[in-house]
């Protein structure tokens, strides 16, 4: 059992050496894209929410 655990961690070490990590510039660029996308979706959903709320209020009156 202990040997299997050791083997697992050896394999993990080998696989982590194969990982291609992004550069700082790529990471900053991707983060900006995510933040802008989240803001745009939040604004869109807020607009839809307000619109539907007003329509429902008009129908209820």
Secondary structure, 3 states (H helix, E strand, C coil): CHHHHHHHHHHHHHHHHCCCCCCHHHHHHHHHHHHHHHHHHHHHHHHHHHHHHHHHHHHHC
